[in-house]
Each structure stands twice: as structure tokens, then as C-alpha cells.
Amino acid sequence: MNYLPNKDFALLIVRLIFGVRLIYGTIDNVLSWERMLEFSDFLAQNGFPFPTVCAVISVYVQFLAGFSWILGFQVRRFSVLMIINFLVAIFAVHVAHGDGYLQTAPAIHLLGISILLLAFGPGKYGIGGDSKPRP
């Protein structure tokens, strides 16, 4: 039984939900340099090189990916960046700290959605850039 009109509508819903999640999770760092420096300190404590540069890149790539996913523009390109970002988060922070599944779940879920959007693209409800299905 098909509960949604089609796969493109489902992709739109997923893009909207997780695009908003990416923006919500980074907006405080975008709007406040003090919050960005807190994230930089967190990265420094976890052994990241150039923690302020890493913080700024991670935050702005996630923030822009959120808009990309919402708009359906360059979804696959930003999904590749999100896959890299969340693999780093999972292994360099969560696994390194011995976090359990519940602590790691947000990063795992965003990784999974990134993989899905890389595979399927934005669907037909997007403004383009990579909406053609892959062979």
C-alpha cells in the first residue's frame, strides 16, 4: 500500500525536515562568534587541528547544506560534504568518547539521510542542479 503520492514527495518531506534540522543545529554558531568559539574549544579538546577553522567550515557547510536540501539545489554535492562531516563526527568524537547509540544517533541519522539524498537526489520538487536520476 502506497501512503505517499510518490517518491519525489517523500524526498521533499525528508529534505525539509532534515534541512531545517541542519539549520537549527548551526544557527547559534552562525549568529554568535562566542558560540562558534565554544565549538572551536570543543574541537580543540578532541584533538582537531586548526579547531577554529574546522569549526567555521563544519558549521557553515552544515548551514548551507540545510538550505540546499530545503531548496532542492545541489543536494548531492552538499550530501557528500555532510557524509564526510558526520563520519568525522561519529568516529573522531562519538566513537573516540565511547558514546552509545543514543548519544551518537543524531549524527548517525544525518549520515543516513545524507547517503539517501546522495543516492536519490532531490527528486522533482527542487530548483535543480542535480535532480536528474542516476542510471
N, CA, C and O atoms as a DFTB+ gen file, in Angstrom:
540 C
 N C O
     1  1       0.846      -1.176       0.000
     2  2       0.000       0.000       0.000
     3  2       0.894       1.242       0.000
     4  3       1.821       1.333       0.805
     5  1       0.632       2.178      -0.873
     6  2       1.422       3.392      -1.002
     7  2       0.726       4.537      -0.267
     8  3      -0.348       4.978      -0.676
     9  1       1.335       5.017       0.815
    10  2       0.721       6.068       1.621
    11  2       1.078       7.463       1.155
    12  3       0.368       8.420       1.465
    13  1       2.172       7.596       0.412
    14  2       2.562       8.893      -0.115
    15  2       2.317       8.902      -1.617
    16  3       2.388       7.858      -2.265
    17  1       2.031      10.068      -2.169
    18  2       1.738      10.118      -3.596
    19  2       2.870       9.569      -4.468
    20  3       2.609       8.924      -5.484
    21  1       4.100       9.815      -4.086
    22  2       5.227       9.303      -4.866
    23  2       6.539       9.522      -4.128
    24  3       6.585      10.169      -3.082
    25  1       7.600       8.970      -4.694
    26  2       8.927       9.069      -4.081
    27  2       9.413      10.514      -4.032
    28  3      10.100      10.902      -3.087
    29  1       9.066      11.314      -5.035
    30  2       9.506      12.708      -5.056
    31  2       8.918      13.496      -3.892
    32  3       9.594      14.345      -3.311
    33  1       7.677      13.219      -3.552
    34  2       7.051      13.875      -2.411
    35  2       7.734      13.440      -1.114
    36  3       7.964      14.261      -0.226
    37  1       8.054      12.160      -1.006
    38  2       8.754      11.657       0.179
    39  2      10.126      12.310       0.316
    40  3      10.530      12.688       1.416
    41  1      10.841      12.442      -0.800
    42  2      12.149      13.101      -0.765
    43  2      12.020      14.564      -0.335
    44  3      12.855      15.070       0.415
    45  1      10.980      15.233      -0.808
    46  2      10.742      16.615      -0.402
    47  2      10.547      16.709       1.109
    48  3      11.143      17.568       1.759
    49  1       9.725      15.838       1.666
    50  2       9.471      15.851       3.111
    51  2      10.758      15.607       3.890
    52  3      11.037      16.301       4.868
    53  1      11.542      14.622       3.461
    54  2      12.822      14.324       4.126
    55  2      13.761      15.523       4.017
    56  3      14.400      15.902       4.998
    57  1      13.847      16.117       2.835
    58  2      14.714      17.284       2.653
    59  2      14.307      18.425       3.561
    60  3      15.160      19.064       4.175
    61  1      13.010      18.689       3.654
    62  2      12.536      19.790       4.503
    63  2      12.834      19.528       5.974
    64  3      13.348      20.404       6.670
    65  1      12.514      18.334       6.446
    66  2      12.719      18.008       7.864
    67  2      14.192      18.102       8.243
    68  3      14.541      18.744       9.233
    69  1      15.049      17.468       7.463
    70  2      16.457      17.429       7.840
    71  2      17.208      18.695       7.431
    72  3      18.235      19.016       8.029
    73  1      16.723      19.411       6.434
    74  2      17.306      20.714       6.116
    75  2      17.089      21.690       7.262
    76  3      18.005      22.411       7.658
    77  1      15.868      21.707       7.792
    78  2      15.575      22.554       8.957
    79  2      16.435      22.116      10.139
    80  3      16.933      22.956      10.890
    81  1      16.611      20.821      10.305
    82  2      17.436      20.308      11.416
    83  2      18.871      20.805      11.315
    84  3      19.466      21.196      12.319
    85  1      19.427      20.794      10.111
    86  2      20.799      21.291       9.935
    87  2      20.898      22.777      10.260
    88  3      21.839      23.209      10.925
    89  1      19.933      23.553       9.794
    90  2      19.955      24.995      10.065
    91  2      19.764      25.251      11.559
    92  3      20.481      26.058      12.151
    93  1      18.804      24.568      12.160
    94  2      18.537      24.739      13.593
    95  2      19.774      24.398      14.431
    96  3      20.061      25.064      15.425
    97  1      20.497      23.360      14.021
    98  2      21.661      22.925      14.784
    99  2      22.877      23.821      14.649
   100  3      23.831      23.688      15.415
   101  1      22.857      24.736      13.680
   102  2      24.038      25.579      13.452
   103  2      23.769      27.071      13.579
   104  3      24.712      27.859      13.654
   105  1      22.526      27.468      13.603
   106  2      22.203      28.896      13.568
   107  2      22.818      29.663      14.737
   108  3      23.202      30.822      14.577
   109  1      22.918      29.032      15.912
   110  2      23.509      29.731      17.050
   111  2      24.975      30.060      16.802
   112  3      25.450      31.120      17.208
   113  1      25.691      29.163      16.140
   114  2      27.096      29.417      15.830
   115  2      27.245      30.446      14.711
   116  3      28.205      31.215      14.697
   117  1      26.304      30.460      13.781
   118  2      26.340      31.432      12.692
   119  2      26.090      32.838      13.231
   120  3      26.722      33.797      12.789
   121  1      25.179      32.957      14.176
   122  2      24.795      34.268      14.695
   123  2      25.669      34.768      15.837
   124  3      25.653      35.959      16.146
   125  1      26.428      33.885      16.464
   126  2      27.226      34.287      17.628
   127  2      28.650      33.749      17.513
   128  3      28.871      32.538      17.512
   129  1      29.605      34.661      17.415
   130  2      31.005      34.256      17.358
   131  2      31.412      33.573      18.665
   132  3      32.242      32.664      18.649
   133  1      30.848      33.993      19.782
   134  2      31.151      33.349      21.067
   135  2      30.764      31.873      21.035
   136  3      31.514      31.022      21.514
   137  1      29.595      31.570      20.473
   138  2      29.176      30.161      20.349
   139  2      30.096      29.399      19.404
   140  3      30.388      28.224      19.624
   141  1      30.551      30.076      18.349
   142  2      31.491      29.442      17.418
   143  2      32.792      29.113      18.155
   144  3      33.371      28.046      17.947
   145  1      33.243      30.012      18.999
   146  2      34.475      29.765      19.757
   147  2      34.283      28.633      20.765
   148  3      35.229      27.893      21.039
   149  1      33.088      28.483      21.319
   150  2      32.808      27.341      22.198
   151  2      32.944      26.031      21.419
   152  3      33.518      25.062      21.914
   153  1      32.415      26.015      20.206
   154  2      32.547      24.829      19.357
   155  2      34.006      24.594      19.006
   156  3      34.464      23.451      18.981
   157  1      34.736      25.662      18.737
   158  2      36.167      25.550      18.453
   159  2      36.913      24.956      19.646
   160  3      37.786      24.106      19.474
   161  1      36.572      25.400      20.847
   162  2      37.189      24.846      22.060
   163  2      36.875      23.356      22.200
   164  3      37.744      22.568      22.574
   165  1      35.638      22.973      21.900
   166  2      35.251      21.565      21.929
   167  2      36.105      20.761      20.947
   168  3      36.591      19.682      21.286
   169  1      36.286      21.277      19.747
   170  2      37.102      20.575      18.756
   171  2      38.556      20.491      19.211
   172  3      39.212      19.469      19.009
   173  1      39.059      21.552      19.819
   174  2      40.439      21.542      20.329
   175  2      40.602      20.472      21.408
   176  3      41.605      19.758      21.427
   177  1      39.624      20.358      22.300
   178  2      39.674      19.343      23.350
   179  2      39.635      17.933      22.787
   180  3      40.070      16.985      23.439
   181  1      39.113      17.797      21.573
   182  2      39.037      16.492      20.925
   183  2      40.148      16.263      19.913
   184  3      40.082      15.336      19.105
   185  1      41.167      17.108      19.960
   186  2      42.364      16.886      19.169
   187  2      42.303      17.284      17.706
   188  3      43.142      16.850      16.916
   189  1      41.330      18.098      17.328
   190  2      41.243      18.534      15.936
   191  2      42.318      19.577      15.651
   192  3      42.531      20.477      16.463
   193  1      42.995      19.471      14.516
   194  2      43.948      20.514      14.139
   195  2      43.188      21.763      13.684
   196  3      42.090      21.655      13.138
   197  1      43.755      22.918      13.902
   198  2      43.127      24.173      13.499
   199  2      41.644      24.200      13.885
   200  3      40.778      24.303      13.017
   201  1      41.357      24.107      15.167
   202  2      39.964      23.926      15.601
   203  2      39.019      25.053      15.189
   204  3      37.851      24.793      14.899
   205  1      39.496      26.290      15.157
   206  2      38.597      27.378      14.759
   207  2      38.249      27.269      13.278
   208  3      37.100      27.480      12.890
   209  1      39.231      26.944      12.463
   210  2      38.978      26.753      11.029
   211  2      38.018      25.582      10.833
   212  3      37.071      25.678      10.053
   213  1      38.262      24.478      11.539
   214  2      37.373      23.315      11.442
   215  2      35.963      23.659      11.892
   216  3      34.992      23.219      11.275
   217  1      35.837      24.442      12.962
   218  2      34.514      24.820      13.463
   219  2      33.763      25.648      12.431
   220  3      32.598      25.379      12.141
   221  1      34.423      26.643      11.885
   222  2      33.774      27.515      10.902
   223  2      33.366      26.713       9.665
   224  3      32.249      26.865       9.170
   225  1      34.252      25.870       9.170
   226  2      33.923      25.063       7.990
   227  2      32.753      24.130       8.282
   228  3      31.804      24.070       7.501
   229  1      32.809      23.408       9.386
   230  2      31.740      22.470       9.724
   231  2      30.397      23.177       9.865
   232  3      29.391      22.724       9.318
   233  1      30.384      24.273      10.588
   234  2      29.139      25.000      10.834
   235  2      28.557      25.547       9.533
   236  3      27.374      25.354       9.253
   237  1      29.381      26.225       8.740
   238  2      28.837      26.850       7.536
   239  2      28.476      25.833       6.468
   240  3      27.521      26.046       5.721
   241  1      29.205      24.745       6.376
   242  2      28.828      23.712       5.407
   243  2      27.500      23.076       5.813
   244  3      26.648      22.834       4.959
   245  1      27.312      22.804       7.103
   246  2      26.022      22.259       7.555
   247  2      24.891      23.258       7.327
   248  3      23.809      22.887       6.874
   249  1      25.147      24.520       7.643
   250  2      24.147      25.566       7.483
   251  2      23.728      25.690       6.012
   252  3      22.538      25.736       5.699
   253  1      24.712      25.742       5.122
   254  2      24.420      25.844       3.689
   255  2      23.772      24.574       3.153
   256  3      22.905      24.639       2.281
   257  1      24.186      23.423       3.670
   258  2      23.557      22.165       3.260
   259  2      22.085      22.160       3.641
   260  3      21.256      21.643       2.892
   261  1      21.749      22.726       4.789
   262  2      20.350      22.813       5.194
   263  2      19.534      23.570       4.160
   264  3      18.454      23.125       3.773
   265  1      20.042      24.708       3.711
   266  2      19.335      25.471       2.684
   267  2      19.316      24.721       1.357
   268  3      18.315      24.740       0.642
   269  1      20.417      24.067       1.034
   270  2      20.481      23.274      -0.193
   271  2      19.399      22.207      -0.202
   272  3      18.685      22.043      -1.192
   273  1      19.281      21.491       0.893
   274  2      18.288      20.419       0.977
   275  2      16.868      20.976       0.922
   276  3      16.011      20.406       0.247
   277  1      16.612      22.066       1.610
   278  2      15.277      22.659       1.602
   279  2      14.891      23.093       0.186
   280  3      13.778      22.838      -0.275
   281  1      15.824      23.746      -0.485
   282  2      15.544      24.260      -1.823
   283  2      15.613      23.191      -2.907
   284  3      15.053      23.363      -3.990
   285  1      16.297      22.091      -2.618
   286  2      16.487      21.068      -3.630
   287  2      17.534      21.462      -4.648
   288  3      17.441      21.073      -5.812
   289  1      18.532      22.228      -4.231
   290  2      19.581      22.728      -5.121
   291  2      20.933      22.148      -4.710
   292  3      21.350      22.275      -3.559
   293  1      21.613      21.510      -5.665
   294  2      22.926      20.916      -5.414
   295  2      22.891      19.952      -4.223
   296  3      23.827      19.902      -3.425
   297  1      21.828      19.209      -4.121
   298  2      21.598      18.306      -2.989
   299  2      22.686      17.238      -2.910
   300  3      23.194      16.962      -1.823
   301  1      23.047      16.640      -4.027
   302  2      24.059      15.580      -3.995
   303  2      25.418      16.112      -3.559
   304  3      26.109      15.462      -2.774
   305  1      25.809      17.268      -4.047
   306  2      27.114      17.841      -3.657
   307  2      27.165      18.121      -2.160
   308  3      28.144      17.789      -1.492
   309  1      26.115      18.729      -1.643
   310  2      26.109      19.005      -0.206
   311  2      25.968      17.723       0.606
   312  3      26.444      17.651       1.739
   313  1      25.324      16.722       0.042
   314  2      25.204      15.446       0.751
   315  2      26.565      14.773       0.903
   316  3      26.836      14.163       1.938
   317  1      27.417      14.874      -0.102
   318  2      28.777      14.338       0.017
   319  2      29.509      15.032       1.171
   320  3      30.171      14.381       1.979
   321  1      29.381      16.346       1.235
   322  2      30.022      17.089       2.328
   323  2      29.464      16.687       3.685
   324  3      30.207      16.604       4.663
   325  1      28.155      16.435       3.752
   326  2      27.545      16.013       5.009
   327  2      27.980      14.603       5.395
   328  3      28.145      14.311       6.579
   329  1      28.165      13.735       4.421
   330  2      28.674      12.392       4.716
   331  2      30.043      12.491       5.356
   332  3      30.305      11.837       6.365
   333  1      30.915      13.296       4.786
   334  2      32.262      13.491       5.356
   335  2      32.152      14.088       6.754
   336  3      32.785      13.597       7.688
   337  1      31.356      15.141       6.903
   338  2      31.209      15.822       8.192
   339  2      30.735      14.870       9.288
   340  3      31.288      14.857      10.388
   341  1      29.709      14.072       8.983
   342  2      29.148      13.216      10.022
   343  2      29.964      11.955      10.258
   344  3      29.927      11.402      11.357
   345  1      30.697      11.485       9.257
   346  2      31.648      10.389       9.517
   347  2      32.740      10.861      10.472
   348  3      33.122      10.138      11.392
   349  1      33.238      12.069      10.253
   350  2      34.240      12.631      11.169
   351  2      33.649      12.775      12.565
   352  3      34.285      12.403      13.551
   353  1      32.437      13.313      12.654
   354  2      31.800      13.488      13.973
   355  2      31.621      12.153      14.685
   356  3      31.893      12.032      15.880
   357  1      31.163      11.160      13.945
   358  2      30.909       9.853      14.559
   359  2      32.196       9.225      15.054
   360  3      32.269       8.782      16.200
   361  1      33.221       9.180      14.197
   362  2      34.437       8.456      14.574
   363  2      35.391       9.277      15.432
   364  3      35.968       8.743      16.379
   365  1      35.572      10.553      15.128
   366  2      36.550      11.358      15.868
   367  2      36.026      11.840      17.207
   368  3      36.816      12.188      18.085
   369  1      34.716      11.868      17.386
   370  2      34.162      12.342      18.654
   371  2      33.395      11.220      19.355
   372  3      33.786      10.802      20.445
   373  1      32.329      10.734      18.759
   374  2      31.456       9.782      19.460
   375  2      32.140       8.446      19.744
   376  3      32.108       7.965      20.877
   377  1      32.749       7.851      18.743
   378  2      33.435       6.572      18.960
   379  2      34.628       6.780      19.880
   380  3      34.870       5.975      20.779
   381  1      35.375       7.859      19.658
   382  2      36.542       8.142      20.498
   383  2      36.161       8.316      21.967
   384  3      36.958       8.000      22.850
   385  1      34.963       8.809      22.239
   386  2      34.497       9.002      23.623
   387  2      33.780       7.784      24.174
   388  3      33.429       7.744      25.353
   389  1      33.565       6.796      23.328
   390  2      32.832       5.623      23.775
   391  2      31.346       5.877      23.944
   392  3      30.677       5.195      24.721
   393  1      30.828       6.863      23.214
   394  2      29.398       7.171      23.293
   395  2      28.566       5.985      22.820
   396  3      28.972       5.238      21.930
   397  1      27.419       5.830      23.419
   398  2      26.486       4.802      22.996
   399  2      25.652       5.270      21.816
   400  3      25.817       6.378      21.306
   401  1      24.751       4.391      21.400
   402  2      23.932       4.704      20.230
   403  2      23.106       5.975      20.426
   404  3      23.039       6.804      19.519
   405  1      22.479       6.145      21.586
   406  2      21.602       7.303      21.772
   407  2      22.346       8.625      21.697
   408  3      21.806       9.611      21.196
   409  1      23.588       8.659      22.192
   410  2      24.375       9.887      22.094
   411  2      24.831      10.137      20.653
   412  3      25.005      11.283      20.240
   413  1      25.020       9.066      19.904
   414  2      25.534       9.155      18.541
   415  2      24.415       9.245      17.510
   416  3      24.660       9.611      16.360
   417  1      23.200       8.917      17.909
   418  2      22.078       8.806      16.975
   419  2      21.860      10.034      16.092
   420  3      21.651       9.863      14.891
   421  1      21.896      11.262      16.613
   422  2      21.669      12.395      15.706
   423  2      22.659      12.425      14.532
   424  3      22.268      12.679      13.392
   425  1      23.919      12.169      14.814
   426  2      24.916      12.154      13.738
   427  2      24.690      10.966      12.805
   428  3      24.856      11.092      11.592
   429  1      24.314       9.818      13.361
   430  2      24.038       8.636      12.539
   431  2      22.843       8.893      11.624
   432  3      22.869       8.529      10.448
   433  1      21.820       9.506      12.152
   434  2      20.622       9.781      11.356
   435  2      20.928      10.761      10.225
   436  3      20.487      10.566       9.092
   437  1      21.676      11.804      10.531
   438  2      22.040      12.765       9.483
   439  2      22.966      12.129       8.449
   440  3      22.900      12.470       7.269
   441  1      23.819      11.216       8.878
   442  2      24.645      10.467       7.925
   443  2      23.755       9.633       7.014
   444  3      23.944       9.626       5.798
   445  1      22.792       8.933       7.590
   446  2      21.889       8.103       6.803
   447  2      21.090       8.916       5.791
   448  3      20.951       8.506       4.639
   449  1      20.569      10.054       6.209
   450  2      19.815      10.915       5.295
   451  2      20.728      11.459       4.205
   452  3      20.314      11.576       3.051
   453  1      21.955      11.788       4.556
   454  2      22.912      12.270       3.552
   455  2      23.170      11.211       2.494
   456  3      23.249      11.524       1.306
   457  1      23.301       9.967       2.915
   458  2      23.510       8.857       1.971
   459  2      22.277       8.692       1.089
   460  3      22.403       8.508      -0.122
   461  1      21.103       8.755       1.677
   462  2      19.864       8.650       0.912
   463  2      19.776       9.756      -0.144
   464  3      19.458       9.488      -1.303
   465  1      20.056      10.988       0.257
   466  2      19.954      12.102      -0.679
   467  2      21.058      12.061      -1.736
   468  3      20.848      12.519      -2.859
   469  1      22.211      11.530      -1.398
   470  2      23.245      11.339      -2.414
   471  2      22.771      10.336      -3.456
   472  3      22.969      10.538      -4.654
   473  1      22.156       9.271      -3.006
   474  2      21.706       8.211      -3.913
   475  2      20.533       8.648      -4.788
   476  3      20.512       8.355      -5.984
   477  1      19.558       9.345      -4.206
   478  2      18.327       9.660      -4.929
   479  2      18.240      11.097      -5.428
   480  3      17.393      11.406      -6.266
   481  1      19.099      11.977      -4.927
   482  2      18.992      13.375      -5.306
   483  2      17.771      14.022      -4.690
   484  3      17.138      13.442      -3.808
   485  1      17.433      15.217      -5.144
   486  2      16.341      15.965      -4.534
   487  2      14.950      15.536      -4.978
   488  3      13.960      15.928      -4.359
   489  1      14.856      14.743      -6.032
   490  2      13.547      14.456      -6.603
   491  2      13.103      15.619      -7.476
   492  3      13.860      16.567      -7.688
   493  1      11.899      15.550      -7.975
   494  2      11.472      16.580      -8.923
   495  2      11.021      17.877      -8.259
   496  3      10.840      18.883      -8.946
   497  1      10.837      17.879      -6.944
   498  2      10.423      19.093      -6.251
   499  2      11.629      19.839      -5.695
   500  3      11.809      19.940      -4.482
   501  1      12.437      20.352      -6.586
   502  2      13.608      21.115      -6.201
   503  2      13.909      22.107      -7.298
   504  3      13.322      22.047      -8.379
   505  1      14.824      23.023      -7.024
   506  2      15.113      24.050      -8.025
   507  2      16.244      23.632      -8.951
   508  3      16.685      24.431      -9.777
   509  1      16.715      22.419      -8.837
   510  2      17.628      21.912      -9.847
   511  2      19.044      21.758      -9.387
   512  3      19.354      21.809      -8.197
   513  1      19.891      21.570     -10.357
   514  2      21.304      21.384     -10.096
   515  2      21.717      19.944     -10.204
   516  3      22.779      19.644     -10.749
   517  1      20.903      19.044      -9.699
   518  2      21.255      17.610      -9.779
   519  2      20.016      16.745      -9.615
   520  3      20.085      15.678      -9.004
   521  1      18.903      17.182     -10.143
   522  2      17.655      16.466      -9.912
   523  2      17.436      15.304     -10.869
   524  3      16.487      14.540     -10.694
   525  1      18.280      15.153     -11.867
   526  2      18.110      14.024     -12.781
   527  2      18.513      12.737     -12.082
   528  3      19.543      12.691     -11.409
   529  1      17.717      11.698     -12.235
   530  2      18.056      10.421     -11.586
   531  2      19.332       9.840     -12.177
   532  3      19.633      10.027     -13.356
   533  1      20.059       9.146     -11.350
   534  2      21.261       8.456     -11.819
   535  2      20.860       7.159     -12.487
   536  3      19.878       6.527     -12.096
   537  1      21.636       6.754     -13.516
   538  2      21.312       5.465     -14.173
   539  2      21.539       4.286     -13.271
   540  3      21.315       3.146     -13.676
